[in-house]
Amino acid sequence: MFMSLKGSAQMPKRATQGSAGFDIFAMEDVYLLKRATVKVPTGIRMQIPDGYYGQLLSRSSLAAQNITVEGGVIDSDYRGEICVLLKNNNDREFVIKTDLAIAQLVFLQCFSPQLFIVVPEEELTSTARGVGGFGSTDCMQ
């Protein structure tokens, strides 16, 4: 996969042979106010192959401190700098130091089906779940 690094940006790297994701590092110190969400630059641009996308996920070490990744889908046609939206879920400030691993990047295959409009609505096949939304499967046991 082709990538470009700006200045002192670190190359993404897997912590172990069996790591599913690549650690992504902060390019500069960032101060997270309490309960704030901040865009953290990484200095990385990449060319993800067609048919795949990148997903930025929280690292367990930061999540254990209530610092989580918000959003995080990187489309294969995106060529800008990868930034990580970090949310401080604490009632105190938190400092992200340069070169701290702030997220993990997992590459996944992307399935893009052709979409069709079905009219009338009754033509959709029925399922046991039906129109049940949030929490509805908890009641099915």
N, CA, C and O atoms as CSV, one atom per row, in Angstrom:
chain,resi,resn,atom,element,x,y,z
A,1,MET,N,N,0.853,-1.170,0.000
A,1,MET,CA,C,0.000,0.000,0.000
A,1,MET,C,C,0.896,1.229,0.000
A,1,MET,O,O,1.890,1.285,0.724
A,2,PHE,N,N,0.540,2.206,-0.811
A,2,PHE,CA,C,1.330,3.427,-0.898
A,2,PHE,C,C,0.892,4.410,0.176
A,2,PHE,O,O,-0.300,4.558,0.448
A,3,MET,N,N,1.867,5.083,0.786
A,3,MET,CA,C,1.535,6.133,1.744
A,3,MET,C,C,2.574,7.226,1.704
A,3,MET,O,O,3.687,7.040,1.211
A,4,SER,N,N,2.184,8.374,2.235
A,4,SER,CA,C,3.048,9.540,2.282
A,4,SER,C,C,3.079,10.027,3.723
A,4,SER,O,O,2.044,10.093,4.385
A,5,LEU,N,N,4.266,10.367,4.205
A,5,LEU,CA,C,4.413,10.863,5.569
A,5,LEU,C,C,4.873,12.313,5.530
A,5,LEU,O,O,5.780,12.669,4.778
A,6,LYS,N,N,4.236,13.147,6.350
A,6,LYS,CA,C,4.580,14.564,6.428
A,6,LYS,C,C,5.548,14.783,7.595
A,6,LYS,O,O,5.296,14.324,8.709
A,7,GLY,N,N,6.635,15.472,7.340
A,7,GLY,CA,C,7.565,15.833,8.408
A,7,GLY,C,C,8.028,14.648,9.239
A,7,GLY,O,O,8.602,13.690,8.721
A,8,SER,N,N,7.764,14.732,10.549
A,8,SER,CA,C,8.225,13.700,11.481
A,8,SER,C,C,7.154,12.648,11.774
A,8,SER,O,O,7.245,11.928,12.769
A,9,ALA,N,N,6.149,12.559,10.917
A,9,ALA,CA,C,5.066,11.582,11.142
A,9,ALA,C,C,5.626,10.163,11.193
A,9,ALA,O,O,6.562,9.819,10.471
A,10,GLN,N,N,5.031,9.351,12.060
A,10,GLN,CA,C,5.448,7.951,12.186
A,10,GLN,C,C,4.656,7.058,11.250
A,10,GLN,O,O,3.461,7.257,11.033
A,11,MET,N,N,5.342,6.078,10.706
A,11,MET,CA,C,4.708,5.048,9.879
A,11,MET,C,C,3.798,4.206,10.779
A,11,MET,O,O,4.206,3.833,11.879
A,12,PRO,N,N,2.568,3.897,10.334
A,12,PRO,CA,C,1.715,2.994,11.115
A,12,PRO,C,C,2.428,1.654,11.299
A,12,PRO,O,O,3.124,1.186,10.398
A,13,LYS,N,N,2.252,1.042,12.472
A,13,LYS,CA,C,2.905,-0.252,12.670
A,13,LYS,C,C,2.079,-1.165,13.560
A,13,LYS,O,O,1.360,-0.725,14.457
A,14,ARG,N,N,2.211,-2.449,13.276
A,14,ARG,CA,C,1.546,-3.467,14.088
A,14,ARG,C,C,2.420,-3.756,15.298
A,14,ARG,O,O,3.632,-3.929,15.168
A,15,ALA,N,N,1.807,-3.809,16.473
A,15,ALA,CA,C,2.555,-4.038,17.708
A,15,ALA,C,C,3.106,-5.459,17.770
A,15,ALA,O,O,4.208,-5.680,18.271
A,16,THR,N,N,2.340,-6.417,17.264
A,16,THR,CA,C,2.772,-7.813,17.256
A,16,THR,C,C,2.398,-8.438,15.921
A,16,THR,O,O,1.629,-7.864,15.152
A,17,GLN,N,N,2.945,-9.612,15.653
A,17,GLN,CA,C,2.648,-10.351,14.423
A,17,GLN,C,C,1.147,-10.609,14.281
A,17,GLN,O,O,0.613,-10.592,13.173
A,18,GLY,N,N,0.468,-10.850,15.411
A,18,GLY,CA,C,-0.953,-11.175,15.373
A,18,GLY,C,C,-1.886,-9.989,15.511
A,18,GLY,O,O,-3.101,-10.174,15.573
A,19,SER,N,N,-1.357,-8.779,15.560
A,19,SER,CA,C,-2.207,-7.585,15.698
A,19,SER,C,C,-3.083,-7.405,14.470
A,19,SER,O,O,-2.594,-7.445,13.341
A,20,ALA,N,N,-4.376,-7.208,14.689
A,20,ALA,CA,C,-5.305,-6.987,13.577
A,20,ALA,C,C,-5.139,-5.592,12.993
A,20,ALA,O,O,-5.303,-5.393,11.789
A,21,GLY,N,N,-4.814,-4.630,13.848
A,21,GLY,CA,C,-4.713,-3.253,13.404
A,21,GLY,C,C,-3.298,-2.708,13.470
A,21,GLY,O,O,-2.421,-3.267,14.130
A,22,PHE,N,N,-3.103,-1.603,12.769
A,22,PHE,CA,C,-1.846,-0.870,12.786
A,22,PHE,C,C,-1.999,0.302,13.743
A,22,PHE,O,O,-2.982,1.038,13.659
A,23,ASP,N,N,-1.047,0.491,14.653
A,23,ASP,CA,C,-1.088,1.645,15.541
A,23,ASP,C,C,-0.835,2.913,14.732
A,23,ASP,O,O,0.033,2.956,13.859
A,24,ILE,N,N,-1.621,3.944,15.049
A,24,ILE,CA,C,-1.518,5.259,14.411
A,24,ILE,C,C,-1.089,6.245,15.497
A,24,ILE,O,O,-1.604,6.201,16.614
A,25,PHE,N,N,-0.152,7.131,15.174
A,25,PHE,CA,C,0.475,7.984,16.174
A,25,PHE,C,C,0.148,9.466,15.970
A,25,PHE,O,O,-0.028,9.931,14.844
A,26,ALA,N,N,0.071,10.194,17.088
A,26,ALA,CA,C,-0.130,11.645,17.046
A,26,ALA,C,C,1.132,12.308,16.505
A,26,ALA,O,O,2.248,11.910,16.838
A,27,MET,N,N,0.941,13.314,15.674
A,27,MET,CA,C,2.084,14.013,15.090
A,27,MET,C,C,2.523,15.199,15.950
A,27,MET,O,O,3.629,15.717,15.791
A,28,GLU,N,N,1.653,15.619,16.854
A,28,GLU,CA,C,1.971,16.763,17.711
A,28,GLU,C,C,1.251,16.613,19.042
A,28,GLU,O,O,0.311,15.829,19.165
A,29,ASP,N,N,1.700,17.371,20.034
A,29,ASP,CA,C,1.011,17.381,21.324
A,29,ASP,C,C,-0.368,18.010,21.141
A,29,ASP,O,O,-0.517,19.019,20.452
A,30,VAL,N,N,-1.367,17.402,21.763
A,30,VAL,CA,C,-2.736,17.924,21.691
A,30,VAL,C,C,-3.322,17.898,23.096
A,30,VAL,O,O,-3.200,16.909,23.819
A,31,TYR,N,N,-3.961,19.004,23.471
A,31,TYR,CA,C,-4.573,19.145,24.785
A,31,TYR,C,C,-6.069,18.878,24.654
A,31,TYR,O,O,-6.771,19.604,23.950
A,32,LEU,N,N,-6.553,17.851,25.323
A,32,LEU,CA,C,-7.987,17.523,25.285
A,32,LEU,C,C,-8.668,18.107,26.517
A,32,LEU,O,O,-8.418,17.666,27.638
A,33,LEU,N,N,-9.521,19.089,26.308
A,33,LEU,CA,C,-10.304,19.615,27.421
A,33,LEU,C,C,-11.273,18.543,27.897
A,33,LEU,O,O,-11.563,17.600,27.161
A,34,LYS,N,N,-11.771,18.679,29.107
A,34,LYS,CA,C,-12.721,17.685,29.624
A,34,LYS,C,C,-13.976,17.655,28.758
A,34,LYS,O,O,-14.511,18.694,28.372
A,35,ARG,N,N,-14.432,16.442,28.464
A,35,ARG,CA,C,-15.642,16.170,27.670
A,35,ARG,C,C,-15.570,16.709,26.240
A,35,ARG,O,O,-16.604,16.853,25.588
A,36,ALA,N,N,-14.375,17.007,25.746
A,36,ALA,CA,C,-14.222,17.590,24.403
A,36,ALA,C,C,-13.819,16.524,23.385
A,36,ALA,O,O,-13.269,15.479,23.733
A,37,THR,N,N,-14.112,16.823,22.118
A,37,THR,CA,C,-13.663,16.003,20.996
A,37,THR,C,C,-12.715,16.855,20.159
A,37,THR,O,O,-13.029,17.997,19.822
A,38,VAL,N,N,-11.548,16.291,19.825
A,38,VAL,CA,C,-10.518,17.044,19.109
A,38,VAL,C,C,-10.004,16.228,17.933
A,38,VAL,O,O,-9.860,15.009,18.021
A,39,LYS,N,N,-9.727,16.921,16.827
A,39,LYS,CA,C,-9.141,16.291,15.640
A,39,LYS,C,C,-7.620,16.302,15.797
A,39,LYS,O,O,-6.997,17.361,15.870
A,40,VAL,N,N,-7.031,15.089,15.847
A,40,VAL,CA,C,-5.590,14.959,16.070
A,40,VAL,C,C,-4.901,14.596,14.752
A,40,VAL,O,O,-5.217,13.562,14.163
A,41,PRO,N,N,-3.964,15.430,14.278
A,41,PRO,CA,C,-3.267,15.130,13.024
A,41,PRO,C,C,-2.264,13.986,13.190
A,41,PRO,O,O,-1.659,13.815,14.248
A,42,THR,N,N,-2.106,13.206,12.112
A,42,THR,CA,C,-1.153,12.091,12.127
A,42,THR,C,C,-0.026,12.283,11.116
A,42,THR,O,O,1.016,11.637,11.223
A,43,GLY,N,N,-0.224,13.168,10.134
A,43,GLY,CA,C,0.781,13.379,9.097
A,43,GLY,C,C,0.820,12.284,8.046
A,43,GLY,O,O,1.750,12.226,7.241
A,44,ILE,N,N,-0.187,11.412,8.046
A,44,ILE,CA,C,-0.215,10.266,7.129
A,44,ILE,C,C,-1.261,10.485,6.039
A,44,ILE,O,O,-2.383,10.911,6.315
A,45,ARG,N,N,-0.881,10.191,4.812
A,45,ARG,CA,C,-1.817,10.077,3.681
A,45,ARG,C,C,-1.579,8.700,3.096
A,45,ARG,O,O,-0.445,8.223,3.075
A,46,MET,N,N,-2.641,8.051,2.617
A,46,MET,CA,C,-2.441,6.723,2.039
A,46,MET,C,C,-3.397,6.464,0.900
A,46,MET,O,O,-4.413,7.141,0.743
A,47,GLN,N,N,-3.052,5.479,0.118
A,47,GLN,CA,C,-3.871,5.046,-1.011
A,47,GLN,C,C,-4.359,3.636,-0.699
A,47,GLN,O,O,-3.656,2.653,-0.937
A,48,ILE,N,N,-5.577,3.555,-0.163
A,48,ILE,CA,C,-6.174,2.263,0.173
A,48,ILE,C,C,-6.679,1.632,-1.121
A,48,ILE,O,O,-7.335,2.307,-1.914
A,49,PRO,N,N,-6.388,0.360,-1.349
A,49,PRO,CA,C,-6.812,-0.285,-2.604
A,49,PRO,C,C,-8.332,-0.265,-2.788
A,49,PRO,O,O,-9.086,-0.325,-1.816
A,50,ASP,N,N,-8.766,-0.181,-4.041
A,50,ASP,CA,C,-10.195,-0.267,-4.351
A,50,ASP,C,C,-10.753,-1.558,-3.761
A,50,ASP,O,O,-10.085,-2.592,-3.756
A,51,GLY,N,N,-11.985,-1.482,-3.265
A,51,GLY,CA,C,-12.622,-2.655,-2.679
A,51,GLY,C,C,-12.340,-2.817,-1.196
A,51,GLY,O,O,-12.819,-3.760,-0.566
A,52,TYR,N,N,-11.555,-1.889,-0.632
A,52,TYR,CA,C,-11.227,-1.924,0.798
A,52,TYR,C,C,-11.466,-0.547,1.398
A,52,TYR,O,O,-11.602,0.440,0.676
A,53,TYR,N,N,-11.517,-0.487,2.723
A,53,TYR,CA,C,-11.558,0.790,3.423
A,53,TYR,C,C,-10.810,0.626,4.734
A,53,TYR,O,O,-10.583,-0.493,5.193
A,54,GLY,N,N,-10.433,1.736,5.328
A,54,GLY,CA,C,-9.774,1.709,6.624
A,54,GLY,C,C,-10.761,2.097,7.699
A,54,GLY,O,O,-11.624,2.948,7.486
A,55,GLN,N,N,-10.633,1.472,8.853
A,55,GLN,CA,C,-11.493,1.814,9.983
A,55,GLN,C,C,-10.605,2.149,11.177
A,55,GLN,O,O,-9.807,1.323,11.619
A,56,LEU,N,N,-10.750,3.363,11.690
A,56,LEU,CA,C,-10.011,3.789,12.871
A,56,LEU,C,C,-10.799,3.392,14.110
A,56,LEU,O,O,-11.981,3.712,14.237
A,57,LEU,N,N,-10.137,2.697,15.016
A,57,LEU,CA,C,-10.777,2.194,16.229
A,57,LEU,C,C,-9.992,2.640,17.459
A,57,LEU,O,O,-8.808,2.969,17.373
A,58,SER,N,N,-10.669,2.645,18.599
A,58,SER,CA,C,-10.015,3.002,19.858
A,58,SER,C,C,-8.955,1.975,20.226
A,58,SER,O,O,-9.091,0.790,19.920
A,59,ARG,N,N,-7.911,2.433,20.878
A,59,ARG,CA,C,-6.913,1.529,21.459
A,59,ARG,C,C,-7.346,1.234,22.890
A,59,ARG,O,O,-7.821,2.126,23.593
A,60,SER,N,N,-7.188,0.013,23.312
A,60,SER,CA,C,-7.648,-0.369,24.649
A,60,SER,C,C,-6.936,0.425,25.742
A,60,SER,O,O,-7.541,0.740,26.767
A,61,SER,N,N,-5.658,0.753,25.537
A,61,SER,CA,C,-4.918,1.500,26.559
A,61,SER,C,C,-5.508,2.893,26.787
A,61,SER,O,O,-5.545,3.366,27.923
A,62,LEU,N,N,-5.966,3.552,25.726
A,62,LEU,CA,C,-6.609,4.862,25.887
A,62,LEU,C,C,-8.064,4.724,26.309
A,62,LEU,O,O,-8.551,5.514,27.118
A,63,ALA,N,N,-8.763,3.731,25.772
A,63,ALA,CA,C,-10.169,3.521,26.149
A,63,ALA,C,C,-10.281,3.241,27.647
A,63,ALA,O,O,-11.263,3.636,28.276
A,64,ALA,N,N,-9.287,2.565,28.221
A,64,ALA,CA,C,-9.278,2.297,29.662
A,64,ALA,C,C,-9.173,3.595,30.462
A,64,ALA,O,O,-9.509,3.634,31.646
A,65,GLN,N,N,-8.703,4.660,29.800
A,65,GLN,CA,C,-8.617,5.981,30.430
A,65,GLN,C,C,-9.738,6.899,29.949
A,65,GLN,O,O,-9.668,8.115,30.124
A,66,ASN,N,N,-10.773,6.314,29.343
A,66,ASN,CA,C,-11.943,7.046,28.838
A,66,ASN,C,C,-11.629,8.003,27.691
A,66,ASN,O,O,-12.287,9.032,27.541
A,67,ILE,N,N,-10.621,7.664,26.879
A,67,ILE,CA,C,-10.304,8.421,25.669
A,67,ILE,C,C,-10.637,7.501,24.499
A,67,ILE,O,O,-10.022,6.447,24.339
A,68,THR,N,N,-11.619,7.902,23.677
A,68,THR,CA,C,-12.109,7.020,22.617
A,68,THR,C,C,-12.057,7.696,21.246
A,68,THR,O,O,-12.029,8.922,21.136
A,69,VAL,N,N,-12.044,6.861,20.211
A,69,VAL,CA,C,-12.074,7.338,18.826
A,69,VAL,C,C,-13.528,7.506,18.408
A,69,VAL,O,O,-14.352,6.623,18.647
A,70,GLU,N,N,-13.842,8.629,17.789
A,70,GLU,CA,C,-15.181,8.903,17.267
A,70,GLU,C,C,-15.118,8.833,15.743
A,70,GLU,O,O,-14.189,9.363,15.133
A,71,GLY,N,N,-16.092,8.189,15.137
A,71,GLY,CA,C,-16.087,8.084,13.676
A,71,GLY,C,C,-14.915,7.236,13.222
A,71,GLY,O,O,-14.409,6.421,13.993
A,72,GLY,N,N,-14.484,7.408,12.010
A,72,GLY,CA,C,-13.256,6.769,11.612
A,72,GLY,C,C,-13.264,5.889,10.396
A,72,GLY,O,O,-12.455,4.964,10.332
A,73,VAL,N,N,-14.130,6.114,9.415
A,73,VAL,CA,C,-14.073,5.357,8.161
A,73,VAL,C,C,-13.209,6.139,7.173
A,73,VAL,O,O,-13.425,7.331,6.952
A,74,ILE,N,N,-12.224,5.452,6.579
A,74,ILE,CA,C,-11.358,6.065,5.572
A,74,ILE,C,C,-11.643,5.376,4.244
A,74,ILE,O,O,-11.310,4.205,4.060
A,75,ASP,N,N,-12.255,6.099,3.328
A,75,ASP,CA,C,-12.634,5.554,2.023
A,75,ASP,C,C,-11.411,5.379,1.129
A,75,ASP,O,O,-10.408,6.075,1.288
A,76,SER,N,N,-11.505,4.442,0.189
A,76,SER,CA,C,-10.371,4.146,-0.697
A,76,SER,C,C,-10.026,5.313,-1.621
A,76,SER,O,O,-8.901,5.384,-2.116
A,77,ASP,N,N,-10.961,6.224,-1.865
A,77,ASP,CA,C,-10.669,7.356,-2.750
A,77,ASP,C,C,-10.249,8.615,-1.993
A,77,ASP,O,O,-10.051,9.661,-2.611
A,78,TYR,N,N,-10.108,8.536,-0.662
A,78,TYR,CA,C,-9.663,9.684,0.130
A,78,TYR,C,C,-8.146,9.795,0.058
A,78,TYR,O,O,-7.446,8.798,0.234
A,79,ARG,N,N,-7.633,10.987,-0.197
A,79,ARG,CA,C,-6.195,11.192,-0.309
A,79,ARG,C,C,-5.660,12.240,0.660
A,79,ARG,O,O,-4.473,12.564,0.620
A,80,GLY,N,N,-6.507,12.769,1.521
A,80,GLY,CA,C,-6.056,13.781,2.473
A,80,GLY,C,C,-5.372,13.167,3.684
A,80,GLY,O,O,-5.274,11.947,3.817
A,81,GLU,N,N,-4.900,14.047,4.565
A,81,GLU,CA,C,-4.252,13.583,5.789
A,81,GLU,C,C,-5.250,12.846,6.674
A,81,GLU,O,O,-6.390,13.279,6.843
A,82,ILE,N,N,-4.807,11.744,7.227
A,82,ILE,CA,C,-5.642,11.004,8.176
A,82,ILE,C,C,-5.538,11.700,9.525
A,82,ILE,O,O,-4.451,11.850,10.085
A,83,CYS,N,N,-6.679,12.117,10.030
A,83,CYS,CA,C,-6.767,12.701,11.361
A,83,CYS,C,C,-7.660,11.793,12.194
A,83,CYS,O,O,-8.527,11.098,11.663
A,84,VAL,N,N,-7.440,11.806,13.493
A,84,VAL,CA,C,-8.208,10.956,14.398
A,84,VAL,C,C,-9.044,11.851,15.296
A,84,VAL,O,O,-8.511,12.742,15.957
A,85,LEU,N,N,-10.367,11.618,15.324
A,85,LEU,CA,C,-11.241,12.339,16.247
A,85,LEU,C,C,-11.195,11.628,17.592
A,85,LEU,O,O,-11.717,10.523,17.738
A,86,LEU,N,N,-10.567,12.269,18.572
A,86,LEU,CA,C,-10.481,11.685,19.908
A,86,LEU,C,C,-11.434,12.396,20.848
A,86,LEU,O,O,-11.505,13.625,20.862
A,87,LYS,N,N,-12.162,11.622,21.629
A,87,LYS,CA,C,-13.122,12.170,22.602
A,87,LYS,C,C,-12.604,11.897,24.001
A,87,LYS,O,O,-12.292,10.761,24.356
A,88,ASN,N,N,-12.520,12.957,24.786
A,88,ASN,CA,C,-12.174,12.840,26.198
A,88,ASN,C,C,-13.482,12.722,26.974
A,88,ASN,O,O,-14.219,13.699,27.099
A,89,ASN,N,N,-13.769,11.551,27.487
A,89,ASN,CA,C,-15.012,11.300,28.221
A,89,ASN,C,C,-14.855,11.536,29.719
A,89,ASN,O,O,-15.673,11.071,30.512
A,90,ASN,N,N,-13.821,12.247,30.100
A,90,ASN,CA,C,-13.519,12.502,31.512
A,90,ASN,C,C,-13.924,13.910,31.923
A,90,ASN,O,O,-14.189,14.770,31.083
A,91,ASP,N,N,-13.964,14.122,33.225
A,91,ASP,CA,C,-14.210,15.451,33.785
A,91,ASP,C,C,-12.896,16.146,34.120
A,91,ASP,O,O,-12.864,17.062,34.943
A,92,ARG,N,N,-11.827,15.716,33.489
A,92,ARG,CA,C,-10.514,16.343,33.647
A,92,ARG,C,C,-9.828,16.392,32.284
A,92,ARG,O,O,-10.166,15.631,31.377
A,93,GLU,N,N,-8.877,17.282,32.156
A,93,GLU,CA,C,-8.142,17.419,30.905
A,93,GLU,C,C,-7.212,16.218,30.706
A,93,GLU,O,O,-6.875,15.506,31.651
A,94,PHE,N,N,-6.811,16.017,29.449
A,94,PHE,CA,C,-5.913,14.911,29.111
A,94,PHE,C,C,-4.968,15.409,28.027
A,94,PHE,O,O,-5.400,16.087,27.095
A,95,VAL,N,N,-3.684,15.081,28.137
A,95,VAL,CA,C,-2.694,15.521,27.151
A,95,VAL,C,C,-2.270,14.340,26.286
A,95,VAL,O,O,-1.851,13.297,26.789
A,96,ILE,N,N,-2.389,14.527,24.974
A,96,ILE,CA,C,-1.880,13.559,24.001
A,96,ILE,C,C,-0.489,14.042,23.617
A,96,ILE,O,O,-0.338,15.142,23.083
A,97,LYS,N,N,0.518,13.237,23.881
A,97,LYS,CA,C,1.898,13.605,23.559
A,97,LYS,C,C,2.251,13.153,22.141
A,97,LYS,O,O,1.727,12.157,21.642
A,98,THR,N,N,3.134,13.891,21.516
A,98,THR,CA,C,3.640,13.519,20.197
A,98,THR,C,C,4.147,12.083,20.230
A,98,THR,O,O,4.796,11.666,21.190
A,99,ASP,N,N,3.848,11.339,19.186
A,99,ASP,CA,C,4.272,9.945,19.021
A,99,ASP,C,C,3.533,8.955,19.917
A,99,ASP,O,O,3.933,7.793,20.001
A,100,LEU,N,N,2.455,9.392,20.593
A,100,LEU,CA,C,1.616,8.452,21.340
A,100,LEU,C,C,0.725,7.707,20.346
A,100,LEU,O,O,0.150,8.322,19.448
A,101,ALA,N,N,0.610,6.396,20.502
A,101,ALA,CA,C,-0.316,5.620,19.663
A,101,ALA,C,C,-1.734,5.979,20.101
A,101,ALA,O,O,-2.122,5.714,21.239
A,102,ILE,N,N,-2.511,6.588,19.189
A,102,ILE,CA,C,-3.819,7.137,19.558
A,102,ILE,C,C,-4.999,6.359,18.990
A,102,ILE,O,O,-6.132,6.546,19.433
A,103,ALA,N,N,-4.749,5.496,18.020
A,103,ALA,CA,C,-5.836,4.729,17.396
A,103,ALA,C,C,-5.226,3.505,16.735
A,103,ALA,O,O,-4.010,3.407,16.571
A,104,GLN,N,N,-6.091,2.578,16.360
A,104,GLN,CA,C,-5.631,1.463,15.541
A,104,GLN,C,C,-6.410,1.488,14.235
A,104,GLN,O,O,-7.612,1.752,14.208
A,105,LEU,N,N,-5.696,1.207,13.163
A,105,LEU,CA,C,-6.270,1.234,11.825
A,105,LEU,C,C,-6.378,-0.193,11.313
A,105,LEU,O,O,-5.379,-0.899,11.182
A,106,VAL,N,N,-7.614,-0.607,11.024
A,106,VAL,CA,C,-7.886,-1.944,10.505
A,106,VAL,C,C,-8.379,-1.784,9.071
A,106,VAL,O,O,-9.199,-0.911,8.786
A,107,PHE,N,N,-7.884,-2.619,8.178
A,107,PHE,CA,C,-8.317,-2.592,6.783
A,107,PHE,C,C,-9.329,-3.703,6.561
A,107,PHE,O,O,-9.091,-4.855,6.925
A,108,LEU,N,N,-10.464,-3.348,5.959
A,108,LEU,CA,C,-11.552,-4.297,5.743
A,108,LEU,C,C,-12.005,-4.261,4.292
A,108,LEU,O,O,-11.920,-3.234,3.618
A,109,GLN,N,N,-12.486,-5.402,3.830
A,109,GLN,CA,C,-13.042,-5.464,2.486
A,109,GLN,C,C,-14.397,-4.767,2.497
A,109,GLN,O,O,-15.149,-4.873,3.467
A,110,CYS,N,N,-14.702,-4.064,1.429
A,110,CYS,CA,C,-15.932,-3.278,1.343
A,110,CYS,C,C,-16.870,-3.894,0.308
A,110,CYS,O,O,-16.506,-4.061,-0.855
A,111,PHE,N,N,-18.062,-4.222,0.741
A,111,PHE,CA,C,-19.083,-4.750,-0.157
A,111,PHE,C,C,-20.039,-3.618,-0.483
A,111,PHE,O,O,-20.638,-3.038,0.424
A,112,SER,N,N,-20.194,-3.294,-1.749
A,112,SER,CA,C,-21.071,-2.206,-2.182
A,112,SER,C,C,-22.142,-2.753,-3.112
A,112,SER,O,O,-21.961,-2.764,-4.330
A,113,PRO,N,N,-23.256,-3.207,-2.547
A,113,PRO,CA,C,-24.307,-3.790,-3.384
A,113,PRO,C,C,-25.039,-2.720,-4.185
A,113,PRO,O,O,-25.018,-1.540,-3.836
A,114,GLN,N,N,-25.676,-3.147,-5.249
A,114,GLN,CA,C,-26.543,-2.241,-5.993
A,114,GLN,C,C,-27.839,-2.130,-5.201
A,114,GLN,O,O,-28.379,-3.141,-4.750
A,115,LEU,N,N,-28.338,-0.921,-5.030
A,115,LEU,CA,C,-29.550,-0.691,-4.243
A,115,LEU,C,C,-30.756,-0.543,-5.163
A,115,LEU,O,O,-30.666,0.046,-6.240
A,116,PHE,N,N,-31.881,-1.086,-4.720
A,116,PHE,CA,C,-33.132,-1.018,-5.475
A,116,PHE,C,C,-34.237,-0.499,-4.569
A,116,PHE,O,O,-34.243,-0.775,-3.370
A,117,ILE,N,N,-35.168,0.251,-5.139
A,117,ILE,CA,C,-36.355,0.685,-4.399
A,117,ILE,C,C,-37.423,-0.376,-4.587
A,117,ILE,O,O,-37.745,-0.770,-5.708
A,118,VAL,N,N,-37.970,-0.835,-3.452
A,118,VAL,CA,C,-39.030,-1.842,-3.497
A,118,VAL,C,C,-40.330,-1.162,-3.095
A,118,VAL,O,O,-40.465,-0.656,-1.980
A,119,VAL,N,N,-41.273,-1.157,-4.009
A,119,VAL,CA,C,-42.580,-0.558,-3.729
A,119,VAL,C,C,-43.620,-1.597,-4.098
A,119,VAL,O,O,-43.544,-2.119,-5.210
A,120,PRO,N,N,-44.534,-1.921,-3.302
A,120,PRO,CA,C,-44.774,-1.391,-1.961
A,120,PRO,C,C,-43.864,-2.030,-0.905
A,120,PRO,O,O,-43.176,-3.019,-1.156
A,121,GLU,N,N,-43.891,-1.428,0.272
A,121,GLU,CA,C,-43.072,-1.868,1.400
A,121,GLU,C,C,-43.308,-3.334,1.752
A,121,GLU,O,O,-42.396,-4.010,2.226
A,122,GLU,N,N,-44.500,-3.822,1.528
A,122,GLU,CA,C,-44.849,-5.205,1.868
A,122,GLU,C,C,-44.051,-6.232,1.060
A,122,GLU,O,O,-44.036,-7.411,1.413
A,123,GLU,N,N,-43.387,-5.798,-0.022
A,123,GLU,CA,C,-42.594,-6.728,-0.821
A,123,GLU,C,C,-41.276,-7.104,-0.152
A,123,GLU,O,O,-40.604,-8.036,-0.593
A,124,LEU,N,N,-40.897,-6.386,0.913
A,124,LEU,CA,C,-39.708,-6.771,1.669
A,124,LEU,C,C,-40.026,-8.066,2.410
A,124,LEU,O,O,-41.108,-8.198,2.982
A,125,THR,N,N,-39.100,-9.019,2.407
A,125,THR,CA,C,-39.359,-10.283,3.105
A,125,THR,C,C,-39.473,-10.038,4.601
A,125,THR,O,O,-38.810,-9.153,5.141
A,126,SER,N,N,-40.308,-10.816,5.268
A,126,SER,CA,C,-40.489,-10.654,6.709
A,126,SER,C,C,-39.439,-11.479,7.458
A,126,SER,O,O,-38.945,-12.489,6.957
A,127,THR,N,N,-39.112,-11.024,8.664
A,127,THR,CA,C,-38.161,-11.726,9.530
A,127,THR,C,C,-38.725,-11.772,10.940
A,127,THR,O,O,-39.698,-11.082,11.245
A,128,ALA,N,N,-38.119,-12.582,11.802
A,128,ALA,CA,C,-38.566,-12.657,13.197
A,128,ALA,C,C,-38.404,-11.306,13.889
A,128,ALA,O,O,-39.208,-10.949,14.750
A,129,ARG,N,N,-37.391,-10.572,13.525
A,129,ARG,CA,C,-37.147,-9.269,14.136
A,129,ARG,C,C,-38.139,-8.229,13.639
A,129,ARG,O,O,-38.572,-7.367,14.404
A,130,GLY,N,N,-38.498,-8.304,12.370
A,130,GLY,CA,C,-39.444,-7.340,11.813
A,130,GLY,C,C,-38.916,-5.924,11.855
A,130,GLY,O,O,-37.802,-5.662,11.401
A,131,VAL,N,N,-39.704,-5.003,12.399
A,131,VAL,CA,C,-39.326,-3.597,12.457
A,131,VAL,C,C,-38.703,-3.225,13.798
A,131,VAL,O,O,-38.481,-2.046,14.074
A,132,GLY,N,N,-38.418,-4.228,14.637
A,132,GLY,CA,C,-37.819,-3.959,15.945
A,132,GLY,C,C,-36.487,-3.251,15.801
A,132,GLY,O,O,-35.618,-3.692,15.049
A,133,GLY,N,N,-36.329,-2.162,16.515
A,133,GLY,CA,C,-35.109,-1.359,16.425
A,133,GLY,C,C,-34.187,-1.574,17.610
A,133,GLY,O,O,-33.937,-2.707,18.021
A,134,PHE,N,N,-33.685,-0.478,18.153
A,134,PHE,CA,C,-32.706,-0.518,19.236
A,134,PHE,C,C,-33.184,-1.389,20.390
A,134,PHE,O,O,-34.271,-1.180,20.929
A,135,GLY,N,N,-32.368,-2.360,20.763
A,135,GLY,CA,C,-32.678,-3.212,21.909
A,135,GLY,C,C,-33.717,-4.277,21.656
A,135,GLY,O,O,-34.032,-5.049,22.560
A,136,SER,N,N,-34.264,-4.344,20.446
A,136,SER,CA,C,-35.370,-5.275,20.187
A,136,SER,C,C,-34.944,-6.733,20.262
A,136,SER,O,O,-35.758,-7.588,20.609
A,137,THR,N,N,-33.692,-7.037,19.947
A,137,THR,CA,C,-33.273,-8.441,19.984
A,137,THR,C,C,-33.077,-8.929,21.411
A,137,THR,O,O,-33.019,-10.137,21.642
A,138,ASP,N,N,-32.972,-8.011,22.381
A,138,ASP,CA,C,-32.872,-8.422,23.783
A,138,ASP,C,C,-34.147,-9.111,24.241
A,138,ASP,O,O,-34.104,-9.955,25.135
A,139,CYS,N,N,-35.275,-8.766,23.645
A,139,CYS,CA,C,-36.580,-9.308,24.041
A,139,CYS,C,C,-36.910,-10.612,23.330
A,139,CYS,O,O,-37.927,-11.235,23.636
A,140,MET,N,N,-36.074,-11.038,22.388
A,140,MET,CA,C,-36.411,-12.203,21.568
A,140,MET,C,C,-35.959,-13.519,22.189
A,140,MET,O,O,-36.276,-14.583,21.657
A,141,GLN,N,N,-35.237,-13.478,23.288
A,141,GLN,CA,C,-34.686,-14.709,23.863
A,141,GLN,C,C,-35.677,-15.475,24.684
A,141,GLN,O,O,-35.346,-16.530,25.225
